[in-house]
Amino acid sequence: MRVTHIITRLVLGGAQENTLATLCGLRAKSGLEVKLIAGPTIGPEGSLENAARNIFRNQPSDLIIVPELVRPVHPLKDFIALRKLEKILRAQKPDIVHTHSGKAGILGRLAANRAGVPIIIHHIHGPSFGNFQSAPANYIFTAAERYAARVTDHFFCSAAAMTKIYLAAGIGRPEMFTRIFSGFNLEPFLNATNDLPLRKSLGLTENHFVIGKIGRLFKLKGHADLLTTFAKIVLQVSHARLLFIGDGALRVELENQARALGLTDKVIFTGVVPPAEVARYVGIMDCVAHLSYREALSRALPQALAAGKPVVAYDFDGADEVCLENETGFIVRIGDTDAAAKKILQLARDAVFREKLGQTGAAFVKVNFSVEKMVADQYTVYQKLAAERGLRA
């Protein structure tokens, strides 16, 4: 069975890491030919393109970069990308096309339909429409998703919340959706420790209470809200420190905000951290705060829990599917920085409670977030759809 995945760009991010882990797992199965088409890796977030090339090192032609498949809306490039994708898919003749991210999800599915691909799956890592954008943009993206849904056979969702959002928007039918948590390599996080030399290299002592945030420095990721929250926390917990893992377009703006709040010596920006190193940094955190406005289910949450760190998150999309109130952490209303500060202060003052939440979280993640489970769940759906269409699985 031939499977082609399509994604917009291979930057450092949850959707991209999910896709590469899926490719590795599927390529290990006998009887599957798995290929990848991606747009150019553009942006300051860091790149996974070399990691992708390593996956296909023995078959480099199975990874194709389409320069016109860019993230912003660009009518001319979008038209060229659509035609190129169709041409590539006609040549590859895949049995399944599995798309990821907004732009590749729309163009990839339309191209797959034009190329006569038997099975078309779209993976929803986060909504491409919603009140986080302007009304015209929301209308356009919602309409585009409805149109692409006409040629979609199945949806994978990183959180059940995505199913509810898409169905409410008139996209798809309930039986077309399968929730598959975004798996990752658990061992580095399960074995993460409070690495004191790493703390020291970042200007942190053993006594600092470290609040961590993992994610691209990008709009809607909630970094600005977390800085506002942190300014309230340090008034009561002077040994608190804020650790930002990641880089992005908002770096200078966030550094200026920290300076304006008088927090320059209490906020640490690490810049890009390779995925293989993230677990080391999570290990030195005491809790993770993820005040994002929009995501299906950020993998920063289960990564934190795997390392035994309680989480505080805004009630975006699927956050409450892993951030279980008073069990693995706390959920607060989006924009309520007072409530976020209150919950983080509770964690700062009660080490025993922190440890209890972390242990519960680690147990939950072990059961639900392995790469093996994620790949197996996807492969099961592949086989089911193939059987329904009379294809050899």
Secondary structure, 3 states (H helix, E strand, C coil): CEEEEEECCCECCHHHHHHHHHHHHHHCCCCCEEEEEECCCCCCCCECHHHHHHHCCCCHHHEEECCCCCCCCCHHHHHHHHHHHHHHHHHHCCCEEEEECHHHHHHHHHHHHHCCCCEEEEEECCCCCCCCCCHHHHHHHHHHHHHHHCCCCEEEECCHHHHHHHHHCCCCCHHHEEECCCCECCHHHHCCCCCHHHHHHCCCCCCCEEEEEECCCCCCCCHHHHHHHHHHHCCCCCCEEEEEEECCCCHHHHHHHHHHCCCHHHEEECECCCHHHHHHHHHCCCEEEECCCCCCCCCHHHHHHHCCCCEEEECCCCHHHCCCECCCEEEECCCCHHHHHHHHHHHHHCHHHHHHHHHHHHHHHHHHCEHHHHHHHHHHHHHHHHHHCCCCC
